[in-house]
Amino acid sequence: MTKNSRAYIFIFNPSADKGRALRKAGWLQALVADRKDSKLVTTAYAGHAAVIARSGIQGSSCLIACGGDGTLHEVVNAVAGEGITVGILPIGSANDFIKTLNPHNRSHAGISHFFGAGSKYVDVGSVSFGSDDHRYFINSLGIGFTGRVAKAVKRAPWLKGELGYVYALFSVLAGYKPLQMRISITLEDSVLELHESIFAFSVSNGKIEGGKFVIAPHAELSDGLLDVCILRAVPKHEFFRFVLKYLKGTHINDPKVLYCKAKAVEVTLMAPEVMHMDGEVYDNIHGSVVISLAQERLNVLCDVLPPASLKKEPQ
């Protein structure tokens, strides 16, 4: 764990939390204005966070993603492999990644904790798909069921936080059928091959997905391995018992679930499907999807100090 000493760029996404983050614009602007070593840049359109992040790639810059997992996803994809330190101000809907990064769930009242924080290197997932597409993820990836759930969440902007995920889950479930997949999992000392109907497929770096679902209870951010969780085909009415298990992380003990640590995974889809990375939707994915770890880890500010800010965050 290292201490940081650098300039800070706060990348604020007012569209985070389905637009509710906009309420915090004045609060955040006032806090950043008090710092000579910091500046605030507000996103104006989808993908703008990545543009801002790329323009801030300097050896002395620390980029703070102010939004949800989607904002962080954009920043990570812009700076992965560039040696940049990234911080997270979680003002999104689910804020899944930080729940693994800072498991004690300390709630900071402002931004002052960033300036004395330590940092640590975390793994980053690397995904190749389509003819020449490539993206990174920092928390989780899902194909099929969870990809469709992420898509349904985007279509329900009136529902806040975990409620939106629960609504999306059941709306997708109503018309869902398990998918045929060919999966090759490279374990630490062998290769596991599957070719069967799969209800839910996830690859994780963090433990949490969808706000409270403990998809990968054994995930470690810096272990150099991916956590693979596969729910084999089950009747839809049986899925309800798995929901409670996913919330507790006990699903991994069920015989219908394959859970393992892997170096890499390759999935071959029989038909076009929906994929999500960190909750961001990638539609019409087909053919081969190759998932591994990026060669370089990402340096992320982490929670090592108690809250020090005197200004209260608006609700």
N, C-alpha and C positions, 0 to 999 in steps of 0.2 A: 504494500500500500504506500502510495507516494503523496506528498503534499504538492499543491499547485500554486504557481505564481505567474499570472498572465492577464491578458485583457479578456473581457467577457462580452460576448454578443448574445443577447436574449432574443430568440426567434419566437415571436408571439403569434399564435394562430387563433384569431378571434372566432373562427368557425368551429373550434373544438367543442366537445360536449354538445354537439348539435346546435351550435351558435350561442350557447349560454356563457361561454368563455368571454364573450364580448363585454360582459358586465365587469370584468376584472381589468379592463384596459387602463382606466385611470389610475387604479391602485398600483398596477405594475409599473406604469410610466413614472409615477411619483417616486417609487422605490429606486428605479434604475437611475433617475435624474440625480439622486443623491450621491451617485458613485462616479468618480472621474475615470475609473478603469473599465466602465461598462457603457454599452449602448443598447437600445431597444429597436428592433426592426420588426414591423408587423407584416404578416403575409396578406396578400390581396387576392390570391386565387389558388386553386388546387395545384400542388407542385411547387409553389413559390418558396416553401421552406427549404426545399432542396437547392433552389437557385441561390437563396441567401446564404445557405451553408457553404456552397461551393465558393462563393465570393469571399467567405470568411476564412478560407483555408490559409492560415499563416501559422508559423511555429509558435507564436505567442498568444494565439486565440483559443478561448474555450467557448464552445457553442452550447447554450442552454436551450433545450427544446421546451417551449412553454405551450403545452397542449396535451393531447392524449397520445396513445400508442401510434396512431397514424402520423402525427407530427414527428415523433421520434423515428418512425420508419423512414420518412423522407430524409431526415437529417443523416441517419446512419447510411443510407444508400448514397448520399452525396459525399461523405467523408471517409467511408470505410477504406482502410489501407493508407490513409494520408497522415497518420500520426497525430490526429486531432483529439483533444479531450472533449467529451460530451457530458453535459449535465441535464437533469430532468426536473422541470417544474410541472408536476402532474395536475393539470386542470382539464382533463378529458373526461370521457364517459366511464371507462373501466380502469384505465391506468394499470394494466396488468403487469408490465415488466418491472415497475418499481416495487411491486409487492414481493418479488423475489430478491431484487437488489437490496432493499431495505425491509427485511421481514418483520422488524419490530414495529413497523407502521407508525413511526414518529411523524407527527404532523407539525410542520414548520409554519410559523405565522408570516413569514416574509421570504426574503432572498438572501439575508446575511449569512446563512449557514453555508452557502456555496463558496464564499471567499476564504474560509478556513478549512474547507473539507479536504479529506484525502481522496484518493482515487484508486481504482483497481482495474486490471485488464479482464475483460469478459469475452467469451466466445461469441462469434457471429456466424449465423447460418448463411450458406451460399447456395443459390438455386439457379440451375440452368434449365430452360424449357423452351418450347417452340423451336423455330429454326436457329435463332441466335440470341434469344432473350436471356438476360441474367439479372437477378436481384438478390439483395441480402435481407435477412430477417434477424431480429435480435431477441424476440420472445417466442413466437410460435408460428407454425404453418399448418394448414389443414386443407385437405382436398375432399370434395364430395359434401358430406353432411355439414361439417363445420364451415366449409366455404360458402355453402348456400345460406347458412345461418348468418354469417357475416354480411352477405348480400342483403338479406331480409332486414337486418338491423339498420342498414343504410337507408332502407325504404320506409322506416318508421321513425321519422325525426321527432314526432310528438311524444315518444316514450323515452324517459330519462334513465340513464345508468343501467343497472342490472335488469330492471323491468323490461327494457327493450330487448335484451338478450333472451329472456325467458319467453317473451311474446314471439320472437323470431324463431326460437327453437321449436315451439309447438306448431307454428304456422308452416314451417318446413316439414316437420314430421308428418303432417296430414297427407301429403302427396308423395312421400319419399319411398324409394325402394333401394336396397343395398346395391352397390356398384361392383361390377367385375373389374378387378385390378390384378396386374402382375407386379409383384413387389419383390425386390432383391435388397436384403438388409446385410450390410457388411458389419459384422460384429468384430470384437477385438481379436478373435482367433478363428473365425469361421464365417461362412456366408449362409444366410437363411433365405430360402426361396418360397414365396407364396403365390398361388394363382387361384383365386377364389372370390366369392362375393364378400364385400367389406361394407359394414354399416358406417363406421367412422374411422378416419385415418388422420393422425396428427403426428407432427414432429416438433419437439419442443426444446428450447434452451432455458426458458423460465418455467416455473411451476404452474402458474395461473393463466386461465383463458376465460374470456367472457365475464370478467368481474369477480366471480367466486368459484368457478369450476377448477378443481385441482387436477388438471389433466395429467400432469407429470410430477407426482409428489417427490420423486427422487432426483429431480433435475438439479444440477449445480451449474452455475454460470461460467465457471472456469475449469471444468474437468476435462475439456478437450473431447467431449462426447455429446452426441445428440440423444434425446430421449424419445423413443418411438412408442406410440400407443395406438393399437389397432383393435377396434371392436368388430369381431367377425359378425356375419349376418345373423340377425335375430328378428323375430316378428316384431312389428311396431308396438304391439301392446306390452311386450317385454321391456321395451326401452325405458319405460317409466321407472322401473326399479334401478336402472343404471343412472338416471339423473341424480338421485340421492347419493349414489356411490361416487359419482364424479365430484359432487360438492364436497365430499369428505376425503377424496383421494383413495378410497378403498376399492374402487373398480379394478385395480391392478391385480387383486387376488381372485377375481372371477375367472373361471375357465374359458369364458368366451372372449376374454381380453388377452392380447399379446402385448406385453410391456417389456422393453429391453433398452439397453444402452448400445449405441451404434456409432461407427465412424462415418458411415454414409448410407444413403438409401436411394434406390432408383425405383420409380413407379411408372408403369406403362398403363395408360388409360385406353380403354376400348372405345370410348366415345367422348366427345367434348364435355368438359366439366368445369365447375367453379372452384377456384383455389383462393385462399386468403393467406396473407403474410402479415402478421402483427395487426390483424383485423382489416387490412386493406385488401380490396377485392380485385382478383384477376380472373376475368371471365373467358370462357371458350378455350380452356386449356386442353390440349390433346396430345397424344403420343407420349414421349418420354419426359419425365421430370426427374432431374438428378439433384439430390440434396446432400450437401456435405458441409464442412466447416471452412470458413475463410482462412487463408494462411496466416493473416495478421489479426490479432485480437484488437478490441476497441477499448480505449482507456475511458472509464466512466467515473464521474464524481460520485462518491458514496457517502452515506450517513455515518460520520464518525464523531460528530460534535452535537451537544444539545442545542435546542433552538435558542437563538440570540436576538431575533428581531423583536422590536417593540410595537410594530404596526400590525394590526389585525387584518387578515385577508377577508374581503367581502364575501358574503354568501350569495 
